[in-house]
Amino acid sequence: MTKKNYILLALIILKFFLQYLLLSPEYELQRDEFLHLDQANHPAWGYTSVPPLTSFISSIIQFLGNGIFWVKFFPALFGALTVWVVWKTVEELKGGMFALTVAATGVIFSALLRINTLYQPNSLDILCWTALLYALVRYARVPASGWIYVAAVFFALGMLNKYNIAFLAMALLPALLISPQRAWLKDPKIYTAGIISLMIISPNFIWQFQNQFPVIGHMQELAETQLVNVNRTDFLKSQLLFFLSSVPLIVLGVIALFIFPEFKPYRFLFWNFIFVLLIFLYFRAKDYYTIGLYPIYIAFGAKYAEILLEKGKWKVLRPAFFVFHLAFFAILYPVAFPNKSPEEIVKNNTLQKDLGLLRWEDGKDHHLPQDFADMLGWHALAHKVDSVLMGMPHAEKTLVLCDNYGQAGAINYYKRFDAYVAQSFNADYKNWLNLDTVWTDVVLVKDKDDEDKLRNEERPLFDTVYCAAIRISPYAREDSIYIYVLQGTRIDINQRLKAELQENEKE
């Protein structure tokens, strides 16, 4: 291997090492991770919460043993591949060792360190954005090449992973129209590539059609419960934090795309940058939806910085970029990652509050970052439910019904008593309800916010109703969870489930 390849390999190994180093064993998997892992048990071409690609990856993880190492391996892998694509972009721009390493380290020491610790579609989403834009860079340099087809494949994979990449496509169209690259629209390969994308995406589209497009309902719910709390000013401030140490490179890259003659073939990327931000501002999108936009601009900024600092006294400024990357990591290491106990974080969370890391989806500040709070108390919950079920005479005919997908997914992942499967009316679980088993008893898993603590609604329907256990975890997002046992049914539980499911679908 060449010296460049050894350095690239070392940086990728560093990326993997950091992803595991940043996780304290006191934290468990995060709420969303449980849902995604459970999708492996329900293969389909679509889900209420996400497109189908995550379930395919979950099947691989399950085949490998479903252990924490493999759950965390795949987001780390997608992060490492993002670094590799940025490196290849700099090579395409004829960047030297400085441009290559400063771009790669800029991506490594960024918000990706936090995102790549979680098994969610976000890591692959960022990779697909970066790979799609890289393919367009290659196509822009040699339009006769087949790179437009590569771009089409990555767009399709992105759509099968998370619909977020559709906003990139929305921005690219006007960006092409007002740039010299509008000539691409006369190339038949563009339309062939579009057909290829549609063919790859079509199974999920058919699934959406057959299921009355649940993605629309999901987006409406998201807009009403979460996006309504998004402040556009805070959205713009957050953009600076994601790649704080690389802000100079991003700014240089965007400016260079407009003024630097050598970058004229890529001028559409200047307008793409502007349109993506405008679209997300208009829709009040979550701030992290844009993260996939930036890695390519870091590559362009690194190449332009290399040119500006190539000669004379300015060359001595080159090490400052690497120092800035490391300083950014040193500042964020104590506050942005779950590497300290909840008690330690709560004692000293002033900086996290100032950085907005304590603000949850409800728009309010809490003791811990939401992702951290969502990684606590799950194993204890599964253990308590196991204990309750093992003490029941007909565990295999006992319905375990949870308030939300986090509870159901965590119980199914951590449980050691195989006689039951936790279920819910929430998220994808409503499509997985078991209506075939003749249920005799019920175990209800309820959040503390449930107002019917005495279970007055269920008491007329069962001979025995009592609270069997309470899982208390003071720093968890659900700090108290109640486990109720309902025995001696006086109703047809399956009919009741079907009625509630129909009511749920109407809502």
SENU-823967 format. One record per residue (C-alpha): residue in one letter; x, y, z. Coordinates in steps of 0.1 Angstrom, whole numbers, padded with zeros to 4 digits, always signed. Example, Ala and Ser with C-alpha at 12.3 -4.5 7.8 and 13.67 -1.06 7.14 Angstrom:
a+0123-0045+0078/s+0137-0011+0071/
//
This chain:
m+0000+0000+0000/t+0010+0036-0005/k+0017+0060+0023/k-0017+0077+0016/n-0035+0044+0020/y-0018+0037+0053/i-0028+0070+0066/l-0064+0065+0054/l-0065+0031+0071/a-0052+0045+0103/l-0079+0072+0103/i-0106+0046+0097/i-0093+0025+0126/l-0093+0056+0147/k-0129+0063+0138/f-0139+0028+0148/f-0119+0030+0181/l-0135+0063+0191/q-0171+0051+0185/y-0166+0023+0211/l-0146+0044+0234/l-0173+0071+0237/l-0198+0047+0252/s-0199+0041+0289/p-0212+0006+0299/e-0237+0023+0323/y-0258+0031+0293/e-0279+0006+0274/l-0294+0007+0239/q-0315+0037+0229/r-0353+0036+0225/d-0352+0037+0187/e-0325+0010+0185/f-0348-0015+0201/l-0376-0008+0175/h-0351-0011+0146/l-0337-0044+0159/d-0372-0058+0164/q-0380-0051+0127/a-0358-0081+0119/n-0385-0103+0133/h-0411-0087+0110/p-0395-0084+0075/a-0415-0062+0051/w-0410-0037+0023/g-0420-0009+0046/y-0428+0003+0081/t-0447+0030+0098/s-0416+0046+0112/v-0389+0040+0086/p-0383+0025+0051/p-0372-0012+0050/l-0334-0010+0047/t-0329-0008+0084/s-0347-0041+0089/f-0324-0058+0065/i-0294-0046+0085/s-0311-0057+0117/s-0314-0092+0102/i-0277-0093+0097/i-0271-0081+0133/q-0295-0108+0145/f-0276-0134+0124/l-0244-0123+0141/g-0259-0128+0175/n-0277-0095+0182/g-0250-0084+0206/i-0242-0048+0215/f-0209-0050+0196/w-0227-0056+0163/v-0255-0032+0170/k-0228-0005+0174/f-0206-0018+0146/f-0229-0008+0117/p-0233+0029+0125/a-0195+0030+0131/l-0190+0014+0097/f-0212+0039+0080/g-0193+0067+0097/a-0160+0052+0086/l-0173+0049+0050/t-0183+0086+0051/v-0148+0095+0060/w-0136+0073+0031/v-0159+0090+0006/v-0147+0124+0017/w-0111+0113+0012/k-0120+0100-0023/t-0137+0134-0031/v-0105+0152-0022/e-0085+0128-0043/e-0109+0136-0072/l-0102+0173-0067/k-0064+0165-0069/g-0059+0174-0033/g-0026+0167-0016/m-0018+0151+0018/f-0028+0182+0037/a-0062+0185+0021/l-0068+0147+0025/t-0060+0145+0061/v-0076+0178+0072/a-0109+0169+0054/a-0109+0134+0070/t-0101+0146+0105/g-0128+0173+0101/v-0154+0146+0094/i-0141+0123+0122/f-0141+0150+0149/s-0176+0162+0143/a-0212+0155+0153/l-0208+0122+0135/l-0190+0109+0165/r-0223+0111+0185/i-0246+0101+0156/n-0225+0070+0148/t-0229+0057+0184/l-0266+0050+0178/y-0281+0023+0156/q-0305+0046+0137/p-0310+0054+0100/n-0292+0087+0104/s-0257+0072+0100/l-0265+0055+0067/d-0285+0086+0056/i-0254+0108+0060/l-0233+0083+0040/c-0259+0082+0012/w-0260+0120+0010/t-0222+0121+0008/a-0219+0092-0017/l-0246+0107-0039/l-0229+0141-0040/y-0195+0124-0046/a-0210+0105-0076/l-0223+0138-0090/v-0188+0153-0086/r-0174+0125-0106/y-0201+0128-0132/a-0196+0166-0134/r-0159+0161-0143/v-0166+0134-0169/p-0203+0136-0180/a-0197+0107-0204/s-0190+0084-0175/g-0216+0062-0157/w-0214+0080-0124/i-0249+0093-0128/y-0261+0058-0124/v-0241+0054-0092/a-0258+0086-0079/a-0291+0071-0088/v-0284+0039-0068/f-0273+0059-0037/f-0304+0081-0039/a-0325+0049-0040/l-0307+0033-0011/g-0311+0066+0008/m-0348+0065+0001/l-0350+0029+0013/n-0332+0039+0044/k-0348+0073+0053/y-0370+0096+0032/n-0348+0126+0043/i-0327+0123+0012/a-0357+0134-0009/f-0351+0169+0003/l-0316+0168-0012/a-0332+0158-0046/m-0357+0187-0042/a-0328+0211-0037/l-0307+0197-0066/l-0333+0204-0093/p-0333+0242-0089/a-0296+0242-0082/l-0290+0226-0116/l-0315+0250-0134/i-0296+0281-0123/s-0261+0268-0127/p-0240+0259-0158/q-0248+0223-0151/r-0284+0228-0164/a-0270+0212-0196/w-0272+0178-0177/l-0309+0179-0181/k-0304+0173-0218/d-0285+0141-0212/p-0307+0110-0216/k-0286+0092-0190/i-0302+0115-0163/y-0336+0101-0171/t-0324+0065-0173/a-0308+0070-0139/g-0342+0083-0126/i-0359+0051-0139/i-0333+0030-0122/s-0339+0048-0089/l-0377+0043-0092/m-0373+0007-0099/i-0352+0001-0068/i-0376+0022-0046/s-0408+0007-0062/p-0413-0022-0037/n-0415+0003-0008/f-0437+0026-0028/i-0461-0004-0035/w-0460-0012+0002/q-0469+0024+0010/f-0498+0023-0015/q-0511-0010-0002/n-0511+0004+0034/q-0526+0038+0026/f-0493+0057+0028/p-0486+0055+0065/v-0456+0078+0059/i-0480+0107+0055/g-0496+0101+0088/h-0462+0096+0104/m-0450+0130+0090/q-0482+0147+0101/e-0477+0134+0137/l-0441+0144+0136/a-0450+0179+0125/e-0477+0182+0152/t-0457+0168+0181/q-0421+0176+0174/l-0414+0199+0145/v-0439+0225+0159/n-0413+0230+0187/v-0385+0237+0162/n-0372+0273+0164/r-0357+0284+0131/t-0330+0306+0148/d-0320+0276+0170/f-0319+0255+0138/l-0294+0278+0122/k-0273+0280+0154/s-0271+0242+0155/q-0257+0241+0120/l-0226+0257+0134/l-0222+0231+0161/f-0224+0199+0140/f-0190+0206+0123/l-0177+0234+0145/s-0141+0227+0139/s-0147+0226+0102/v-0168+0257+0098/p-0138+0275+0082/l-0135+0246+0057/i-0172+0246+0049/v-0173+0283+0044/l-0142+0282+0022/g-0157+0253+0002/v-0190+0271-0004/i-0173+0303-0015/a-0148+0285-0037/l-0176+0267-0055/f-0188+0302-0066/i-0156+0320-0073/f-0128+0295-0080/p-0125+0288-0117/e-0113+0252-0112/f-0146+0244-0093/k-0168+0258-0121/p-0179+0222-0131/y-0193+0218-0096/r-0210+0252-0094/f-0244+0235-0088/l-0232+0225-0054/f-0231+0262-0043/w-0268+0266-0050/n-0275+0231-0036/f-0261+0242-0003/i-0284+0272-0002/f-0316+0255-0013/v-0312+0226+0011/l-0310+0250+0041/l-0340+0270+0028/i-0361+0239+0023/f-0354+0226+0058/l-0360+0261+0073/y-0394+0263+0055/f-0405+0229+0068/r-0391+0236+0104/a-0370+0204+0101/k-0350+0190+0130/d-0315+0205+0130/y-0297+0172+0125/y-0316+0164+0092/t-0290+0185+0074/i-0258+0168+0086/g-0254+0148+0054/l-0250+0180+0035/y-0217+0191+0050/p-0190+0164+0044/i-0187+0171+0007/y-0182+0208+0013/i-0155+0200+0038/a-0137+0182+0010/f-0139+0213-0013/g-0129+0236+0015/a-0099+0214+0023/k-0087+0215-0013/y-0092+0253-0015/a-0074+0258+0018/e-0045+0238+0006/i-0043+0261-0025/l-0045+0293-0004/l-0019+0280+0021/e+0004+0265-0004/k+0032+0290-0004/g+0049+0316+0017/k+0042+0326+0053/w+0006+0313+0051/k+0018+0277+0050/v+0025+0278+0087/l-0012+0281+0094/r-0018+0245+0082/p-0013+0229+0116/a-0039+0252+0130/f-0066+0233+0113/f-0056+0200+0130/v-0053+0218+0163/f-0088+0232+0159/h-0102+0197+0152/l-0086+0183+0183/a-0096+0213+0204/f-0132+0209+0193/f-0131+0172+0203/a-0115+0180+0237/i-0143+0205+0244/l-0172+0182+0233/y-0158+0150+0248/p-0170+0157+0284/v-0205+0169+0273/a-0217+0154+0240/f-0212+0117+0246/p-0226+0092+0271/n-0191+0085+0286/k-0199+0096+0322/s-0225+0084+0347/p-0259+0101+0348/e-0251+0114+0383/e-0218+0130+0371/i-0236+0147+0342/v-0264+0160+0363/k-0239+0176+0388/n-0222+0196+0360/n-0245+0201+0330/t-0242+0239+0326/l-0222+0237+0294/q-0246+0211+0280/k-0275+0235+0287/d-0257+0264+0271/l-0251+0242+0240/g-0287+0232+0238/l-0279+0196+0245/l-0305+0193+0273/r-0334+0204+0251/w-0357+0175+0243/e-0383+0171+0216/d-0409+0188+0239/g-0389+0220+0236/k-0380+0220+0273/d-0346+0215+0291/h-0341+0184+0312/h-0313+0169+0334/l-0297+0148+0307/p-0297+0149+0269/q-0327+0131+0255/d-0306+0103+0238/f-0288+0097+0271/a-0321+0095+0291/d-0334+0071+0265/m-0305+0047+0272/l-0314+0041+0308/g-0337+0017+0327/w-0345-0007+0299/h-0327-0038+0312/a-0343-0034+0346/l-0378-0031+0330/a-0373-0063+0310/h-0360-0081+0342/k-0391-0070+0362/v-0415-0081+0334/d-0397-0114+0332/s-0401-0119+0370/v-0438-0111+0367/l-0444-0135+0338/m-0425-0164+0354/g-0448-0162+0384/m-0480-0165+0362/p-0495-0200+0354/h-0502-0193+0317/a-0473-0171+0306/e-0475-0183+0270/k-0512-0171+0269/t-0505-0138+0287/l-0506-0107+0265/v-0478-0082+0274/l-0491-0049+0262/c-0469-0018+0264/d-0476+0019+0262/n-0449+0026+0236/y-0424+0010+0212/g-0395+0018+0235/q-0409-0004+0262/a-0419-0032+0239/g-0386-0032+0220/a-0365-0031+0251/i-0384-0060+0268/n-0381-0081+0236/y-0344-0074+0234/y-0334-0079+0270/k-0359-0105+0282/r-0347-0140+0292/f-0381-0156+0295/d-0390-0168+0260/a-0427-0176+0267/y-0439-0142+0256/v-0434-0113+0232/a-0441-0077+0243/q-0466-0059+0220/s-0480-0024+0217/f-0504-0002+0197/n-0476+0023+0192/a-0456+0028+0160/d-0449-0003+0140/y-0460-0026+0168/k-0496-0020+0160/n-0490-0039+0127/w-0474-0068+0146/l-0501-0074+0172/n-0507-0111+0177/l-0544-0117+0171/d-0541-0154+0167/t-0533-0166+0202/v-0563-0170+0226/w-0552-0147+0254/t-0563-0156+0290/d-0544-0129+0310/v-0528-0095+0304/v-0497-0077+0317/l-0499-0040+0311/v-0467-0019+0310/k-0477+0017+0316/d-0458+0050+0318/k-0462+0071+0350/d-0482+0097+0330/d-0510+0072+0326/e-0538+0087+0347/d-0557+0055+0356/k-0533+0043+0383/l-0561+0021+0399/r-0569+0005+0365/n-0606+0014+0369/e-0611+0009+0332/e-0600-0027+0334/r-0613-0038+0368/p-0649-0046+0355/l-0633-0068+0327/f-0611-0091+0349/d-0614-0110+0381/t-0581-0099+0395/v-0562-0066+0388/y-0531-0054+0407/c-0498-0036+0403/a-0472-0063+0403/a-0440-0041+0400/i-0427-0006+0394/r-0395+0000+0375/i-0379+0032+0389/s-0349+0048+0371/p-0347+0085+0381/y-0326+0097+0352/a-0344+0077+0325/r-0368+0094+0301/e-0395+0073+0316/d-0384+0074+0352/s-0413+0053+0365/i-0430+0025+0347/y-0458+0005+0363/i-0464-0032+0355/y-0500-0044+0361/v-0514-0079+0361/l-0550-0086+0348/q-0562-0121+0354/g-0595-0140+0349/t-0608-0123+0318/r-0645-0117+0314/i-0642-0106+0278/d-0628-0118+0245/i-0594-0101+0246/n-0588-0106+0209/q-0620-0089+0200/r-0611-0061+0223/l-0577-0058+0207/k-0592-0056+0172/a-0617-0029+0182/e-0589-0008+0198/l-0567-0014+0167/q-0595-0001+0145/e-0600+0029+0167/n-0563+0035+0167/e-0562+0035+0129/k-0591+0060+0127/e-0572+0084+0149/
//
